[in-house]
């Protein structure tokens, strides 16, 4: 799964990197090195034109809440459990299938965290887990495949600007061999040449799975980081600073 990630790039950087036409970001988010579910995150979306309009879809940068709330949900707290959608079932599950068909997005990240159980035990006798930060080797943004939904709050008036809640989820798949030693799942990436088709709401559903591929072997690097990332109240660039592995931990990852 993907339960934490880092996102520190400024909107201007994302507008250029993802070829965004319009920014819908009224207040930029602060750099976040410990993005957790229910937080606000940047998302790249393509909104369809008005009905019967000859204009193309418009690529936008928006701020969404991580944790997808389906349009039919009665209680928005369901989003707390909808942070990841499995590639294997995303097209069939009621919570995701409508969004998969027409509301796909990219979630830019510096990288994401996963926890590896070591042979060492905690004071409670449980295996101690070592967090790893996983990022592109070339320093580019990680373009995680995602879905978004727009939930209408029935308790708000029609003229209330906050009556619609925009939420998102990350699509995951089996981890590649070199990362599967740390965790068996990983976010799906969308390569630059496939992003236009992935975002386009008119792309036929039958073609969508061909656009999603795991990261190419060797394109990502993983290294251990401070256990402070386990507490969402901790935040700062020091969380992604590499730490040396203990000899026994290094051996177990070979």
Buried (B, 14 or more C-beta within 10 A) or exposed (E): BBBBBBBBBEBEEBBEBBEBEEBBBEEEBEBBBBBBBEBBBBBBBBBBEEEEEEEEBBBBBBBBBBBBBBEEBEEBEBBEEBBBBBBEEBBEBEBBBBBBBEBBBBBBBBBBBBBBEBEEEEEEEEEBBBBBBBBBEEEEBBBBBBBBBEBEEEEEEEEEEEBEBBBBBBBBBBBBEBBEBBBEBBBBBBBEEBBBBBBBEEBEEEEBEEBBBBBEEEBBBBBBBBBBBBEEEBBEEEBBEEBEBBEEBEEBBE
